[in-house]
Amino acid sequence: MATFEVIGGKSLKGELVPQGAKNEALQVLCAVLLTSEKVTISNIPDIVDVNKLIDLLKDLGVKVEKTGHEQYTFQADNVNVDFLNTPEFKKKGASLRGSIMIVGPLLSRFGKGYIPKPGGDKIGRRRLDTHFIGFQNLGAKFSYDPGDEFYRVEAGNLNGCYMLLDEASVTGTANIIMAAVMAKGITTIYNAACEPYVQQLCKMLNRMGAKITGIGSNMVSVEGVTSLYGTDHRLLPDMIEIGSFIGLAAMTKSEITIKNVAYDELGVIPTIFQRLGIKLERRGDDIYIPAQDSYEIDTFIDGSILTIADAIWPGFTPDLLSIVLVVATQAKGSVLIHQKMFESRLFFVDKLIDMGAQIILCDPHRATVIGLNHDHKLKGISMTSPDIRAGVSLLIAALSAEGKSTIHNIEQIDRGYQHIDERLNALGAEIIRK
């Protein structure tokens, strides 16, 4: 188990370029299975979860070639569907939640898709019903073996239909769209997720020959085609990393410029950080955050305590609530953090309390943070990263704290953040990987 040793209390200065979007990468990499032609994808982040998926594609027989910095070509012209029945696939597929999105493309092109119960962050229940109900609506037969926790869907033919999703699942929407692109007739998906990453997937599929309309809305229409073709695609910058860097700048009183952020795709993210009192300035497609000695949390119009809650897009992404919570610990004022989607994601606050933060964990979904306004620094402690986003939140806390902090299980951070220690050390941080 790898560890970070962090010497906190240092102000950083410089520029950061966000990595390619992890959540988009997991979708579009699975989409290469829809065609026998070559697909080129650039801005692919060098992170554990993405590399695991690329290895899984190789095992399925996809030809993978690295053709440049963060650029790969993929050609799925000789897919070995029998690999899905091997013990090796069950082991590898179970280690990565994003592997669920190979099922839609495989079902669409080969008539069957299997997956073991996927892993990922331990942040509460993350059901897969939306995916498989969607496949059934298209005409697939679904089976689940509770003994070996293995899901199977098979179909001789898929037929377009109208469906109302039971939740606006991002991965569920992506999976169903990929299953529907070669189904007969028209598929209408209502209550579809409309995150920028789903939009990116749809635009990529249309360049491959798909006929998808309603992109960016919660009603997507897919007219089936007989085959798809190769294309080039570039990933958006990772909005979660961008938000993490904004929070890092505020907590460490640092002057940081985040380059090439695709600002128009960030939705309410800049606004939410501004409501915490963080000054940030758009400069072209960059975000400039000046060094601030303090930042004050806004209130609602009637003066009541601000509540920040996650919501489906274009609401505030749940992946940044952990960052917001940490940033609030050194703000002036108080805020209620409401994590609606996952019931275990706030449990890392016990580490922040041990560091000196003033937080009341109201229940598994809500925490009240009383900001310290930098009057009382957090203190370094030894802690363990429970998931990707909480891990980076603890790293930000450690970078702002007095003394040395030790963060164990940093493999969780590496799953979602590319060479984070090297990039922050280049700005003046002191992070030692052991």
N, C-alpha and C positions, 0 to 999 in steps of 0.2 A: 504494500500500500504506500503510494508516494505521498509526500508531504511538502507543504510550503512553510518556510519560516519567513515571517514578515516583520520588518522593523518599521513601525508606524511613525506618524507625526511629520512626514516629509511632504512639502508642497511639490507638485509636479508641474512641468511646463513643456509644451510642444504640441505636435500634431499627431493625430491618430487616424488611420484609415480603417473603417469598419470592414470586417470580413464579409464574404458572401453569406446570404441568408440560409441558416441551417434548415429552417422549416420548409423553405422553398426547395432547397436541394433534395430533401427526402422525397418530395413529390415528383419533381421533374426527372430525377434519376430513375424512378420506377416507370415513368412514361416511355423510356427508351425501349421497353419491352413490347411496345405497340407496333413497332415497324422492324422490317428486316434491313432497312437502310441505315446509313451512318448518321448519328446525331452528335453534334459538337456542343459541349456545355462549358462555359467559362465562368470564372469567379467562384469556383468551387472551394469551400473552406477546408483546410487540412485539420479536421477535428475527428474525434473517435467515432461518433455516430455515423457520419458521412462515409468515413473510410470503411466501416463495417458493412454498410450497404453496398458500396462499390465491390468489396470482396464477395458479397453474396451474389451480386450480378455476375461476377466472373465465374463463380461456382455453377451458376445456371447456364453457362456457355456463352455469355455475352463477351464479345471481344472488346477489351478496354485498353486504350493507349493514352498515355499522358503526352500531350502535344505542345505544352507550354506551361508557363507559370499559372497554376490553378486552372488549367484547361485540359479537358479530356475529350476523346471521342469514344463513342459506344456504338457497337453494331450487334444487334440481336438477331443474326441471320441463321443461327444454329442453336436455338434454345433447347436445353435438355430438361424437359418437363418432368422426367422420371426422377430428377434430383430431389423433387419435392417429397418423395417418399423415403428418403434416406435419413438415418440417425444424425448425420452431420448437418443436414438442413434443419432438423428439429432443434438442434443445439444452437446453431447460428441465428436462426430466425427468432428464437425465444429471447435472445440477448438484446434485441433492438425493436423498440416499439414501431419505428418507421417502416419496418418490414411488412406491416399490414398492408401497405399500399402497393405491393407487388400483386396482390390478389386480383384487383380490378383489371389491370392490363392483361394478366395471364388468362383470366376468365374471358375477356373480350376476344383475345387472339387465338387462344388454344382450347377454350371451352372448359377449363378447370383451373382452379387456384386453391392452394392449400397454405396454411400457416399455423405454426404452433402459437399458443397464447404468448403474445409478445411482452417483453419487459419494458424497461424505461424507468422514469422517475417514480419513486414511491411517494406520491403526493395525494393519494386517495384513489377512490374508484374511478376507473377510466374504461367505461363499458364500450363494447364494439357492436352493439345491437344495430346502430344506425347503418353501418357498413353492410351487414348481412341482410337486413330487411330490405335495403335498397337493391341488393343483388337478386333477392327473391322476387321483388317487384318486377324486375327485368326478365324473370322466368327461370332463374337458377334454382337448383335444389341445394339446400343447406343441411349439413350435418355436423355435429360436434361430439367428440369422444371425450367425456370428462375424465376418463382414466389417464390418457396421455395428453390431455388438454390440447387437442388438435382440431382445428377448424377446416372444413372442406366445403367448397362450392363447385358445382358442375352444371353445365348446360349445353345441350346440343345446339340450341339457338337462343339468342337474346332478342327480346322484342321491346321496343320503346313503349313508354307508358307515362302517365302522370303520377307523381308521388309527392307527398308532403312529408318531409323529414321530421322525425320526432324531436330532433335537436339540430341546431345549426353547426354540426361538427365539421371542422376544417378538413381533417383527414378523411372523414366519411364522405363529404362532398367531393373531394378530389378523387377518391376511390370510385365512387359511383359514376362520376363524369367519365373517367377512363374506361369503365366497363361499358358505358353507353355509346361511346364514339363510333363503334362498329355494330351496334344493335340495329335491327330492322325498324324503320320508322322513326318517330320523334319521341324523345324523352323530355319531359318537363319536370324539373326539380324545384319545388317550392320550399321555402325556409332554408335555402342553400346558404352556406357560409360565403362571404364575399371579401375576405381578406385579400390584400394585394398579392399574396403568394398564390392563392387560388386563381386570381386574375392572370397572374404570370403563367400558370400552368395552362389555362384556357387559351391564352394568346399563342403559346408554344404549340399546342395541339392544332389550333387553326392554321398555323404556318405549316404543319405537317399534313394538312388536308382535311381536318375535322371541320364540322359546321356547328359552331357553338355561338349562341347569341344570349344576350342578357348578362354579359360579363360585367361584374361590378355590382350587380343587383342581387336580391335574394330569390329571384326566379330565373333559373338558367334553362335554356332550351338547347337540346342536343339532337341534331338530325344525323342519323347513322350514315356512315359511308362504308365502302367495301374494303378500303385499305388506307394506310397512312404512309407517309414518306419521311425522309430525313430532313433535318433542319439544323440551324445554329441558334443557340440560346445563351443569354447572359443573366446570371442571377442578380437580383437586387441586393444592395447592402443590407446587413442584418439589423432590423429595427430594434431588436432586444439588446444587441451590443451597443447600439447608439444610445439608447436610454441608459444603459449601464454606465457608459462613459460620462454622460451628463451628471448622473448621480455621483460618480467618483470625483468629478471636478468640484462639486459643491462640498462634499464631505472633507476633502483634503485641501480646500481653499486654493485650488489650482487654476491656472490659466491654460485652457486646452481648446484647440480647434479640432473639430471632427470633420474630416474631409469627405466630400462626395457621398452625401447621406441620402440622396433621392428624397429631398425634403417633402415634396408633394405627396409621397407615399406614406408619410409618418402619421397621418391622421391627427388625433388629439394628443399624441405623446408629448410634443413640445409644450403644449398648453398645460398639461397636468404638472409637468415639472415647474413651469412658471407659477402655477398656483401654490407650489411649495415655497415660492419666493426666490427661485433660482433665476438669475439673469442669463439670458441667452439671446444671441443675435444671429439671424440668418444672413449669411454673406454668400450670395449666389446659391450654390448647392452645398455650402459648408455651414456648420454651426460653430459659432465662437462663444465660449463660456469664459467670462473674465473671473479673476480671483475675487472671492467675496469673503469678508470677515464674518458675515452673518446673512441669513436668509429667513424671512418671516412667512409663515404659512397663512394663506388667505382664509377668509371665512365665507359663509354664504351671505347673501344680501341682508338677511335679517340678523346677522351677527352670530348665528349658530355655528357650531364646530363643523369644519369641512369634513366631508366623507369622500373617500376615493374608493371606488368599487370597480371590479372588472366587469366587462360586458362583451357580448359578441360584437364584431367589427360592424360599424366604425366606432364602437366604444373602446374603452381602454383595455389593452391586452393583459390577460392574467399573468403572463410571463414577466411583467415588470412590477407587479405589486410588491414582490420581495425587495426589489431595489428601492421603491418609493418608501417602504417601511423603514429601511435602514437610513435613508437620507433624512427622514423626518426625525430621527433620534437626536440630530444635532441642529435642528431648525429652531426658530423661535415660534412658540405656539403649539397647538395640539391638533391631531387629526385622527379620524377613525378610518382604519383600513378594513375593507369588507371584501374578503376573498370568497366569492359566491360559488365558483366552479369546483374547487377541490378542497376537501375537508382536512387534509393533512399538511397543507403547504405553509401554514403559519407556525408550525411546531418548532421551527428553528429559533424562535424568538427567545427561548430560554438561554441560548448562547449570548444573545445581545444583552439580556438582563444581567448575566454574569459579568459582562464587560462594563456594566454600569448604566445601561440604557434604562429609561423609565417607560415601561410598556405594560399595559394590562391586557392579558389575553382573555377576552370576554367569553369566547367559545371557539370551537375549531375553525370558525369562519371569520371572526372579527377580532381586531386588536386595536386598542387605543394607545397612541404614542404621544407622550408628553415631551416635547423637544427640550434639549438642554442648552440650546443657543451657543454651543461651543464653550459655555462657562465651565462645564465639567467634561473633560475628555474621557472617551472610552479608554479602558485599560486592556492591554494585551493579555490573552489567555490561550489555552490549548482547546481546540474544538475539532469537530468532524463535520465535513460537508455532507448533508443528506441528499441533495439533488443539485441539478445544474444551476438553477437560478438562485437558490439559497446559498450555494457554494460561493458564487460571485458576490452576493450580498455580504457574506461573512468576510470575503477578501477585501471588499471596500471598507467595511468596518475596521478591519485590521490595519489597513493603510492609513486610517485616520486616528488610530488609537495611540496611546503612549506606551512605549516599550515593545517587547517582542510577542508576537502571536504565532501559534503553530496551528496550521490547518491540515488535518489528515483527510484521507480519501479524496484527494484532489483529482482522481480519475473522473469524478463526477463533473468537475469544472472543465476538464479536457474534452469531455463529450460535446461541449457546446461552444467553447471559446478557444480560438486558435492562438497557440503560443503566447498566452496572456501574460505570463511572467516576463518574457523577453520584451514584449511591446511596451509594458508599463515601466520596466527597468530603464528603457531607453529615454523615458521622460523624467527619470529621477527617483523612481521607486526603488525599494530594496527588498526584493523577493528572491529567496533562495529555494530552489527545487532540490529535494532530497529523496 
